[in-house]
Amino acid sequence: LQHKLEQTRGALQSAEADLQLTSSKEKKLKKELADLAAAAKAAEAELRSLEKKRDSRQKEVDALTTKANAVEDAVFADFSKSLNLSSVREYEQRQLVEEQQKEGRVLELQAQYDKLNSRLQFEQRKDLPRAIEKLRAAIAA
């Protein structure tokens, strides 16, 4: 019975030490959690501030773009009018599309050319004179 009592006291001391260690870890983890929550809150506030600055700058860029477009429209008004276009940007867009279509057509034609050239080389490599001689020999026989 004495031995069992000693075992129980040892288990109790172990449990108390484990409890203290766990309590200590819990306090550290709670502090770490609080610090992380504060850091997250600060980061969110900074993010909102940066988003506001970004939005503000985007508005400035949009305003400047509108202003630049108005000046561009004034400068190229006669040119645009002569082509029945609302703005020079419409002309530029049309030119860009045409250029892209031309590039696509050139690539298409180049691919066709390469294919035909390859076929021509294949046909030229065939031994046609020998085939003709064989046919003549077969006909003569």
URRA-V970797 format. One record per backbone hydrogen bond with DSSP energy under -1.0 kcal/mol. NH is the residue of the N-H (numbers start at 1). CO is the residue of the C=O. If there is no record, write none. Layout:
nh: (NH	NH)
co: (CO	CO)
This chain:
nh: (5	6	7	8	9	10	11	12	13	14	15	16	17	18	19	20	21	22	23	24	25	26	27	28	29	30	31	32	33	34	35	36	37	38	39	40	41	42	43	44	45	46	47	48	49	50	51	52	53	54	55	56	57	58	59	60	61	62	63	64	65	66	67	68	69	70	71	72	73	74	75	76	80	81	82	83	84	85	91	92	93	94	95	96	97	98	99	100	101	102	103	104	105	106	107	108	109	110	111	112	113	114	115	116	117	118	119	120	121	122	123	124	125	128	131	132	133	134	135	136	137	138	139	140	141)
co: (1	2	3	4	5	6	7	8	9	10	11	12	13	14	15	16	17	18	19	20	21	22	23	24	25	26	27	28	29	30	31	32	33	34	35	36	37	38	39	40	41	42	43	44	45	46	47	48	49	50	51	52	53	54	55	56	57	58	59	60	61	62	63	64	65	66	67	68	69	70	71	72	76	77	78	79	81	80	87	88	89	90	91	92	93	94	95	96	97	98	99	100	101	102	103	104	105	106	107	108	109	110	111	112	113	114	115	116	117	118	119	120	121	126	127	128	129	130	131	132	133	134	135	136	137)
